[in-house]
Amino acid sequence: MTNMEAIKAGTINAAHLLMRSHETGSLEQGKLADIVIADGNPLEDINCLTCADHIRLVMLGGEIKKAIN
């Protein structure tokens, strides 16, 4: 599985399988969104999403839970 396929498996594909793609799974107006921003490019190194040292922002339900400049 490529890095992009892994990201899609955990986001849009999971939402589709749970029959919730109308409300989650992709960043679109009107959908729920939990967002993770990390140092690095997960398409080049998926591990940047797995190490807390690389995570710069976590937003859950519209609230910022972690933010590091």
PDB file of N, CA, C and O in Angstrom, chain B, residues numbered from 101:
ATOM      1  N   MET B 101       0.851  -1.165   0.000  1.00  0.00           N
ATOM      2  CA  MET B 101       0.000   0.000   0.000  1.00  0.00           C
ATOM      3  C   MET B 101       0.900   1.233   0.000  1.00  0.00           C
ATOM      4  O   MET B 101       1.860   1.303   0.767  1.00  0.00           O
ATOM      5  N   THR B 102       0.597   2.181  -0.840  1.00  0.00           N
ATOM      6  CA  THR B 102       1.360   3.421  -0.859  1.00  0.00           C
ATOM      7  C   THR B 102       0.940   4.274   0.335  1.00  0.00           C
ATOM      8  O   THR B 102      -0.069   4.005   0.987  1.00  0.00           O
ATOM      9  N   ASN B 103       1.728   5.297   0.603  1.00  0.00           N
ATOM     10  CA  ASN B 103       1.378   6.210   1.698  1.00  0.00           C
ATOM     11  C   ASN B 103       0.025   6.875   1.454  1.00  0.00           C
ATOM     12  O   ASN B 103      -0.769   7.013   2.384  1.00  0.00           O
ATOM     13  N   MET B 104      -0.244   7.284   0.226  1.00  0.00           N
ATOM     14  CA  MET B 104      -1.530   7.911  -0.088  1.00  0.00           C
ATOM     15  C   MET B 104      -2.668   6.916   0.100  1.00  0.00           C
ATOM     16  O   MET B 104      -3.729   7.285   0.604  1.00  0.00           O
ATOM     17  N   GLU B 105      -2.468   5.681  -0.291  1.00  0.00           N
ATOM     18  CA  GLU B 105      -3.499   4.662  -0.094  1.00  0.00           C
ATOM     19  C   GLU B 105      -3.769   4.442   1.394  1.00  0.00           C
ATOM     20  O   GLU B 105      -4.915   4.228   1.789  1.00  0.00           O
ATOM     21  N   ALA B 106      -2.716   4.492   2.226  1.00  0.00           N
ATOM     22  CA  ALA B 106      -2.883   4.324   3.670  1.00  0.00           C
ATOM     23  C   ALA B 106      -3.677   5.489   4.258  1.00  0.00           C
ATOM     24  O   ALA B 106      -4.549   5.283   5.103  1.00  0.00           O
ATOM     25  N   ILE B 107      -3.379   6.704   3.816  1.00  0.00           N
ATOM     26  CA  ILE B 107      -4.107   7.878   4.295  1.00  0.00           C
ATOM     27  C   ILE B 107      -5.575   7.790   3.884  1.00  0.00           C
ATOM     28  O   ILE B 107      -6.467   8.056   4.690  1.00  0.00           O
ATOM     29  N   LYS B 108      -5.819   7.421   2.646  1.00  0.00           N
ATOM     30  CA  LYS B 108      -7.199   7.279   2.176  1.00  0.00           C
ATOM     31  C   LYS B 108      -7.930   6.157   2.917  1.00  0.00           C
ATOM     32  O   LYS B 108      -9.126   6.271   3.186  1.00  0.00           O
ATOM     33  N   ALA B 109      -7.225   5.083   3.245  1.00  0.00           N
ATOM     34  CA  ALA B 109      -7.854   3.969   3.967  1.00  0.00           C
ATOM     35  C   ALA B 109      -8.379   4.421   5.324  1.00  0.00           C
ATOM     36  O   ALA B 109      -9.424   3.955   5.778  1.00  0.00           O
ATOM     37  N   GLY B 110      -7.656   5.324   5.964  1.00  0.00           N
ATOM     38  CA  GLY B 110      -8.060   5.798   7.284  1.00  0.00           C
ATOM     39  C   GLY B 110      -9.002   6.986   7.259  1.00  0.00           C
ATOM     40  O   GLY B 110      -9.490   7.405   8.308  1.00  0.00           O
ATOM     41  N   THR B 111      -9.264   7.530   6.098  1.00  0.00           N
ATOM     42  CA  THR B 111     -10.108   8.728   6.015  1.00  0.00           C
ATOM     43  C   THR B 111     -11.317   8.471   5.111  1.00  0.00           C
ATOM     44  O   THR B 111     -12.353   8.007   5.586  1.00  0.00           O
ATOM     45  N   ILE B 112     -11.198   8.757   3.857  1.00  0.00           N
ATOM     46  CA  ILE B 112     -12.348   8.703   2.950  1.00  0.00           C
ATOM     47  C   ILE B 112     -12.885   7.286   2.750  1.00  0.00           C
ATOM     48  O   ILE B 112     -14.097   7.088   2.669  1.00  0.00           O
ATOM     49  N   ASN B 113     -11.982   6.292   2.671  1.00  0.00           N
ATOM     50  CA  ASN B 113     -12.452   4.920   2.487  1.00  0.00           C
ATOM     51  C   ASN B 113     -13.162   4.414   3.738  1.00  0.00           C
ATOM     52  O   ASN B 113     -14.178   3.726   3.640  1.00  0.00           O
ATOM     53  N   ALA B 114     -12.630   4.751   4.914  1.00  0.00           N
ATOM     54  CA  ALA B 114     -13.269   4.349   6.170  1.00  0.00           C
ATOM     55  C   ALA B 114     -14.652   4.989   6.295  1.00  0.00           C
ATOM     56  O   ALA B 114     -15.610   4.327   6.694  1.00  0.00           O
ATOM     57  N   ALA B 115     -14.756   6.257   5.958  1.00  0.00           N
ATOM     58  CA  ALA B 115     -16.048   6.949   6.018  1.00  0.00           C
ATOM     59  C   ALA B 115     -17.057   6.293   5.082  1.00  0.00           C
ATOM     60  O   ALA B 115     -18.229   6.143   5.428  1.00  0.00           O
ATOM     61  N   HIS B 116     -16.598   5.907   3.903  1.00  0.00           N
ATOM     62  CA  HIS B 116     -17.474   5.241   2.932  1.00  0.00           C
ATOM     63  C   HIS B 116     -17.958   3.900   3.485  1.00  0.00           C
ATOM     64  O   HIS B 116     -19.148   3.594   3.410  1.00  0.00           O
ATOM     65  N   LEU B 117     -17.049   3.103   4.039  1.00  0.00           N
ATOM     66  CA  LEU B 117     -17.426   1.796   4.580  1.00  0.00           C
ATOM     67  C   LEU B 117     -18.396   1.915   5.755  1.00  0.00           C
ATOM     68  O   LEU B 117     -19.246   1.048   5.956  1.00  0.00           O
ATOM     69  N   LEU B 118     -18.262   2.986   6.525  1.00  0.00           N
ATOM     70  CA  LEU B 118     -19.160   3.217   7.665  1.00  0.00           C
ATOM     71  C   LEU B 118     -20.440   3.937   7.256  1.00  0.00           C
ATOM     72  O   LEU B 118     -21.281   4.260   8.095  1.00  0.00           O
ATOM     73  N   MET B 119     -20.577   4.186   5.935  1.00  0.00           N
ATOM     74  CA  MET B 119     -21.726   4.899   5.376  1.00  0.00           C
ATOM     75  C   MET B 119     -21.897   6.280   6.005  1.00  0.00           C
ATOM     76  O   MET B 119     -23.009   6.721   6.297  1.00  0.00           O
ATOM     77  N   ARG B 120     -20.746   6.954   6.205  1.00  0.00           N
ATOM     78  CA  ARG B 120     -20.764   8.306   6.780  1.00  0.00           C
ATOM     79  C   ARG B 120     -20.036   9.295   5.878  1.00  0.00           C
ATOM     80  O   ARG B 120     -19.703  10.395   6.321  1.00  0.00           O
ATOM     81  N   SER B 121     -19.782   8.931   4.627  1.00  0.00           N
ATOM     82  CA  SER B 121     -19.025   9.813   3.742  1.00  0.00           C
ATOM     83  C   SER B 121     -19.757  11.119   3.446  1.00  0.00           C
ATOM     84  O   SER B 121     -19.143  12.074   2.969  1.00  0.00           O
ATOM     85  N   HIS B 122     -21.047  11.174   3.720  1.00  0.00           N
ATOM     86  CA  HIS B 122     -21.803  12.429   3.544  1.00  0.00           C
ATOM     87  C   HIS B 122     -21.467  13.438   4.638  1.00  0.00           C
ATOM     88  O   HIS B 122     -21.750  14.627   4.489  1.00  0.00           O
ATOM     89  N   GLU B 123     -20.858  12.970   5.752  1.00  0.00           N
ATOM     90  CA  GLU B 123     -20.564  13.893   6.853  1.00  0.00           C
ATOM     91  C   GLU B 123     -19.100  13.917   7.280  1.00  0.00           C
ATOM     92  O   GLU B 123     -18.702  14.807   8.032  1.00  0.00           O
ATOM     93  N   THR B 124     -18.293  12.970   6.824  1.00  0.00           N
ATOM     94  CA  THR B 124     -16.886  12.907   7.244  1.00  0.00           C
ATOM     95  C   THR B 124     -16.045  12.187   6.200  1.00  0.00           C
ATOM     96  O   THR B 124     -16.582  11.645   5.234  1.00  0.00           O
ATOM     97  N   GLY B 125     -14.739  12.180   6.388  1.00  0.00           N
ATOM     98  CA  GLY B 125     -13.846  11.433   5.501  1.00  0.00           C
ATOM     99  C   GLY B 125     -13.048  12.274   4.537  1.00  0.00           C
ATOM    100  O   GLY B 125     -12.032  11.820   4.010  1.00  0.00           O
ATOM    101  N   SER B 126     -13.489  13.493   4.297  1.00  0.00           N
ATOM    102  CA  SER B 126     -12.760  14.400   3.401  1.00  0.00           C
ATOM    103  C   SER B 126     -13.017  15.832   3.867  1.00  0.00           C
ATOM    104  O   SER B 126     -13.999  16.110   4.556  1.00  0.00           O
ATOM    105  N   LEU B 127     -12.124  16.723   3.483  1.00  0.00           N
ATOM    106  CA  LEU B 127     -12.272  18.128   3.865  1.00  0.00           C
ATOM    107  C   LEU B 127     -13.151  18.840   2.849  1.00  0.00           C
ATOM    108  O   LEU B 127     -12.713  19.199   1.756  1.00  0.00           O
ATOM    109  N   GLU B 128     -14.402  19.033   3.242  1.00  0.00           N
ATOM    110  CA  GLU B 128     -15.365  19.724   2.400  1.00  0.00           C
ATOM    111  C   GLU B 128     -16.272  20.567   3.293  1.00  0.00           C
ATOM    112  O   GLU B 128     -16.500  20.232   4.456  1.00  0.00           O
ATOM    113  N   GLN B 129     -16.777  21.642   2.749  1.00  0.00           N
ATOM    114  CA  GLN B 129     -17.672  22.514   3.498  1.00  0.00           C
ATOM    115  C   GLN B 129     -18.873  21.707   3.982  1.00  0.00           C
ATOM    116  O   GLN B 129     -19.485  20.955   3.224  1.00  0.00           O
ATOM    117  N   GLY B 130     -19.196  21.882   5.264  1.00  0.00           N
ATOM    118  CA  GLY B 130     -20.351  21.221   5.843  1.00  0.00           C
ATOM    119  C   GLY B 130     -20.065  19.868   6.465  1.00  0.00           C
ATOM    120  O   GLY B 130     -20.935  19.297   7.123  1.00  0.00           O
ATOM    121  N   LYS B 131     -18.852  19.339   6.270  1.00  0.00           N
ATOM    122  CA  LYS B 131     -18.491  18.053   6.857  1.00  0.00           C
ATOM    123  C   LYS B 131     -17.745  18.257   8.170  1.00  0.00           C
ATOM    124  O   LYS B 131     -17.129  19.299   8.397  1.00  0.00           O
ATOM    125  N   LEU B 132     -17.812  17.242   9.032  1.00  0.00           N
ATOM    126  CA  LEU B 132     -17.030  17.231  10.254  1.00  0.00           C
ATOM    127  C   LEU B 132     -15.573  17.025   9.884  1.00  0.00           C
ATOM    128  O   LEU B 132     -15.273  16.308   8.930  1.00  0.00           O
ATOM    129  N   ALA B 133     -14.672  17.638  10.619  1.00  0.00           N
ATOM    130  CA  ALA B 133     -13.259  17.482  10.285  1.00  0.00           C
ATOM    131  C   ALA B 133     -12.404  17.446  11.538  1.00  0.00           C
ATOM    132  O   ALA B 133     -12.454  18.354  12.367  1.00  0.00           O
ATOM    133  N   ASP B 134     -11.627  16.394  11.664  1.00  0.00           N
ATOM    134  CA  ASP B 134     -10.546  16.325  12.631  1.00  0.00           C
ATOM    135  C   ASP B 134      -9.276  16.437  11.796  1.00  0.00           C
ATOM    136  O   ASP B 134      -9.127  15.739  10.793  1.00  0.00           O
ATOM    137  N   ILE B 135      -8.370  17.303  12.202  1.00  0.00           N
ATOM    138  CA  ILE B 135      -7.200  17.622  11.373  1.00  0.00           C
ATOM    139  C   ILE B 135      -5.922  17.416  12.174  1.00  0.00           C
ATOM    140  O   ILE B 135      -5.839  17.774  13.349  1.00  0.00           O
ATOM    141  N   VAL B 136      -4.931  16.833  11.514  1.00  0.00           N
ATOM    142  CA  VAL B 136      -3.592  16.686  12.084  1.00  0.00           C
ATOM    143  C   VAL B 136      -2.618  17.358  11.126  1.00  0.00           C
ATOM    144  O   VAL B 136      -2.630  17.088   9.925  1.00  0.00           O
ATOM    145  N   ILE B 137      -1.773  18.234  11.663  1.00  0.00           N
ATOM    146  CA  ILE B 137      -0.721  18.863  10.866  1.00  0.00           C
ATOM    147  C   ILE B 137       0.604  18.422  11.456  1.00  0.00           C
ATOM    148  O   ILE B 137       0.836  18.536  12.660  1.00  0.00           O
ATOM    149  N   ALA B 138       1.472  17.916  10.589  1.00  0.00           N
ATOM    150  CA  ALA B 138       2.755  17.375  11.042  1.00  0.00           C
ATOM    151  C   ALA B 138       3.901  17.981  10.254  1.00  0.00           C
ATOM    152  O   ALA B 138       3.737  18.425   9.118  1.00  0.00           O
ATOM    153  N   ASP B 139       5.076  17.988  10.893  1.00  0.00           N
ATOM    154  CA  ASP B 139       6.301  18.307  10.156  1.00  0.00           C
ATOM    155  C   ASP B 139       6.524  17.196   9.151  1.00  0.00           C
ATOM    156  O   ASP B 139       6.317  16.022   9.456  1.00  0.00           O
ATOM    157  N   GLY B 140       6.935  17.557   7.986  1.00  0.00           N
ATOM    158  CA  GLY B 140       7.244  16.544   6.985  1.00  0.00           C
ATOM    159  C   GLY B 140       6.084  16.293   6.048  1.00  0.00           C
ATOM    160  O   GLY B 140       4.989  16.831   6.214  1.00  0.00           O
ATOM    161  N   ASN B 141       6.351  15.474   5.075  1.00  0.00           N
ATOM    162  CA  ASN B 141       5.379  15.137   4.049  1.00  0.00           C
ATOM    163  C   ASN B 141       5.023  13.661   4.198  1.00  0.00           C
ATOM    164  O   ASN B 141       5.860  12.804   3.917  1.00  0.00           O
ATOM    165  N   PRO B 142       3.802  13.340   4.633  1.00  0.00           N
ATOM    166  CA  PRO B 142       3.446  11.942   4.822  1.00  0.00           C
ATOM    167  C   PRO B 142       3.427  11.126   3.533  1.00  0.00           C
ATOM    168  O   PRO B 142       3.451   9.896   3.578  1.00  0.00           O
ATOM    169  N   LEU B 143       3.385  11.795   2.397  1.00  0.00           N
ATOM    170  CA  LEU B 143       3.466  11.056   1.139  1.00  0.00           C
ATOM    171  C   LEU B 143       4.883  10.547   0.896  1.00  0.00           C
ATOM    172  O   LEU B 143       5.085   9.566   0.181  1.00  0.00           O
ATOM    173  N   GLU B 144       5.860  11.221   1.496  1.00  0.00           N
ATOM    174  CA  GLU B 144       7.253  10.777   1.396  1.00  0.00           C
ATOM    175  C   GLU B 144       7.646   9.885   2.573  1.00  0.00           C
ATOM    176  O   GLU B 144       8.391   8.920   2.400  1.00  0.00           O
ATOM    177  N   ASP B 145       7.144  10.207   3.777  1.00  0.00           N
ATOM    178  CA  ASP B 145       7.475   9.444   4.983  1.00  0.00           C
ATOM    179  C   ASP B 145       6.250   9.405   5.893  1.00  0.00           C
ATOM    180  O   ASP B 145       5.996  10.352   6.638  1.00  0.00           O
ATOM    181  N   ILE B 146       5.497   8.320   5.832  1.00  0.00           N
ATOM    182  CA  ILE B 146       4.262   8.186   6.600  1.00  0.00           C
ATOM    183  C   ILE B 146       4.520   8.247   8.101  1.00  0.00           C
ATOM    184  O   ILE B 146       3.608   8.548   8.871  1.00  0.00           O
ATOM    185  N   ASN B 147       5.741   7.965   8.522  1.00  0.00           N
ATOM    186  CA  ASN B 147       6.084   7.976   9.944  1.00  0.00           C
ATOM    187  C   ASN B 147       5.945   9.355  10.584  1.00  0.00           C
ATOM    188  O   ASN B 147       5.850   9.455  11.807  1.00  0.00           O
ATOM    189  N   CYS B 148       5.932  10.409   9.787  1.00  0.00           N
ATOM    190  CA  CYS B 148       5.766  11.749  10.372  1.00  0.00           C
ATOM    191  C   CYS B 148       4.384  11.900  11.004  1.00  0.00           C
ATOM    192  O   CYS B 148       4.164  12.830  11.779  1.00  0.00           O
ATOM    193  N   LEU B 149       3.463  11.015  10.690  1.00  0.00           N
ATOM    194  CA  LEU B 149       2.135  11.055  11.310  1.00  0.00           C
ATOM    195  C   LEU B 149       2.051  10.185  12.559  1.00  0.00           C
ATOM    196  O   LEU B 149       1.055  10.230  13.280  1.00  0.00           O
ATOM    197  N   THR B 150       3.086   9.399  12.817  1.00  0.00           N
ATOM    198  CA  THR B 150       3.024   8.448  13.928  1.00  0.00           C
ATOM    199  C   THR B 150       3.859   8.859  15.132  1.00  0.00           C
ATOM    200  O   THR B 150       3.740   8.249  16.194  1.00  0.00           O
ATOM    201  N   CYS B 151       4.690   9.866  14.995  1.00  0.00           N
ATOM    202  CA  CYS B 151       5.576  10.281  16.076  1.00  0.00           C
ATOM    203  C   CYS B 151       5.096  11.618  16.648  1.00  0.00           C
ATOM    204  O   CYS B 151       4.991  12.605  15.920  1.00  0.00           O
ATOM    205  N   ALA B 152       4.807  11.648  17.942  1.00  0.00           N
ATOM    206  CA  ALA B 152       4.299  12.864  18.580  1.00  0.00           C
ATOM    207  C   ALA B 152       5.233  14.052  18.404  1.00  0.00           C
ATOM    208  O   ALA B 152       4.776  15.195  18.390  1.00  0.00           O
ATOM    209  N   ASP B 153       6.525  13.807  18.271  1.00  0.00           N
ATOM    210  CA  ASP B 153       7.479  14.903  18.090  1.00  0.00           C
ATOM    211  C   ASP B 153       7.266  15.651  16.778  1.00  0.00           C
ATOM    212  O   ASP B 153       7.680  16.803  16.649  1.00  0.00           O
ATOM    213  N   HIS B 154       6.627  15.009  15.804  1.00  0.00           N
ATOM    214  CA  HIS B 154       6.407  15.626  14.496  1.00  0.00           C
ATOM    215  C   HIS B 154       5.047  16.317  14.382  1.00  0.00           C
ATOM    216  O   HIS B 154       4.823  17.087  13.448  1.00  0.00           O
ATOM    217  N   ILE B 155       4.140  16.049  15.320  1.00  0.00           N
ATOM    218  CA  ILE B 155       2.792  16.612  15.252  1.00  0.00           C
ATOM    219  C   ILE B 155       2.812  18.060  15.743  1.00  0.00           C
ATOM    220  O   ILE B 155       3.284  18.336  16.846  1.00  0.00           O
ATOM    221  N   ARG B 156       2.306  18.976  14.933  1.00  0.00           N
ATOM    222  CA  ARG B 156       2.309  20.394  15.256  1.00  0.00           C
ATOM    223  C   ARG B 156       0.940  20.921  15.643  1.00  0.00           C
ATOM    224  O   ARG B 156       0.843  21.880  16.409  1.00  0.00           O
ATOM    225  N   LEU B 157      -0.127  20.308  15.127  1.00  0.00           N
ATOM    226  CA  LEU B 157      -1.467  20.760  15.461  1.00  0.00           C
ATOM    227  C   LEU B 157      -2.426  19.578  15.364  1.00  0.00           C
ATOM    228  O   LEU B 157      -2.363  18.779  14.429  1.00  0.00           O
ATOM    229  N   VAL B 158      -3.309  19.488  16.348  1.00  0.00           N
ATOM    230  CA  VAL B 158      -4.396  18.511  16.324  1.00  0.00           C
ATOM    231  C   VAL B 158      -5.676  19.279  16.591  1.00  0.00           C
ATOM    232  O   VAL B 158      -5.782  19.998  17.585  1.00  0.00           O
ATOM    233  N   MET B 159      -6.650  19.124  15.700  1.00  0.00           N
ATOM    234  CA  MET B 159      -7.945  19.751  15.869  1.00  0.00           C
ATOM    235  C   MET B 159      -9.001  18.648  15.856  1.00  0.00           C
ATOM    236  O   MET B 159      -9.092  17.869  14.907  1.00  0.00           O
ATOM    237  N   LEU B 160      -9.795  18.594  16.921  1.00  0.00           N
ATOM    238  CA  LEU B 160     -10.865  17.612  17.051  1.00  0.00           C
ATOM    239  C   LEU B 160     -12.182  18.338  17.272  1.00  0.00           C
ATOM    240  O   LEU B 160     -12.308  19.156  18.184  1.00  0.00           O
ATOM    241  N   GLY B 161     -13.139  18.038  16.448  1.00  0.00           N
ATOM    242  CA  GLY B 161     -14.448  18.664  16.595  1.00  0.00           C
ATOM    243  C   GLY B 161     -14.413  20.175  16.560  1.00  0.00           C
ATOM    244  O   GLY B 161     -15.222  20.833  17.214  1.00  0.00           O
ATOM    245  N   GLY B 162     -13.491  20.727  15.809  1.00  0.00           N
ATOM    246  CA  GLY B 162     -13.375  22.175  15.688  1.00  0.00           C
ATOM    247  C   GLY B 162     -12.608  22.844  16.791  1.00  0.00           C
ATOM    248  O   GLY B 162     -12.447  24.064  16.773  1.00  0.00           O
ATOM    249  N   GLU B 163     -12.116  22.068  17.774  1.00  0.00           N
ATOM    250  CA  GLU B 163     -11.319  22.620  18.863  1.00  0.00           C
ATOM    251  C   GLU B 163      -9.859  22.214  18.712  1.00  0.00           C
ATOM    252  O   GLU B 163      -9.559  21.054  18.431  1.00  0.00           O
ATOM    253  N   ILE B 164      -8.966  23.157  18.897  1.00  0.00           N
ATOM    254  CA  ILE B 164      -7.535  22.844  18.862  1.00  0.00           C
ATOM    255  C   ILE B 164      -7.174  22.154  20.163  1.00  0.00           C
ATOM    256  O   ILE B 164      -7.346  22.719  21.243  1.00  0.00           O
ATOM    257  N   LYS B 165      -6.673  20.929  20.059  1.00  0.00           N
ATOM    258  CA  LYS B 165      -6.286  20.137  21.226  1.00  0.00           C
ATOM    259  C   LYS B 165      -4.784  20.204  21.481  1.00  0.00           C
ATOM    260  O   LYS B 165      -4.330  20.069  22.617  1.00  0.00           O
ATOM    261  N   LYS B 166      -4.019  20.414  20.413  1.00  0.00           N
ATOM    262  CA  LYS B 166      -2.561  20.543  20.557  1.00  0.00           C
ATOM    263  C   LYS B 166      -2.074  21.489  19.487  1.00  0.00           C
ATOM    264  O   LYS B 166      -2.425  21.344  18.316  1.00  0.00           O
ATOM    265  N   ALA B 167      -1.273  22.451  19.876  1.00  0.00           N
ATOM    266  CA  ALA B 167      -0.682  23.380  18.920  1.00  0.00           C
ATOM    267  C   ALA B 167       0.719  23.712  19.365  1.00  0.00           C
ATOM    268  O   ALA B 167       0.928  24.172  20.487  1.00  0.00           O
ATOM    269  N   ILE B 168       1.688  23.481  18.485  1.00  0.00           N
ATOM    270  CA  ILE B 168       3.092  23.797  18.753  1.00  0.00           C
ATOM    271  C   ILE B 168       3.607  24.610  17.575  1.00  0.00           C
ATOM    272  O   ILE B 168       3.437  24.215  16.422  1.00  0.00           O
ATOM    273  N   ASN B 169       4.227  25.725  17.859  1.00  0.00           N
ATOM    274  CA  ASN B 169       4.768  26.577  16.790  1.00  0.00           C
ATOM    275  C   ASN B 169       6.121  26.086  16.364  1.00  0.00           C
ATOM    276  O   ASN B 169       6.739  26.673  15.475  1.00  0.00           O
TER     277      ASN B 169
END
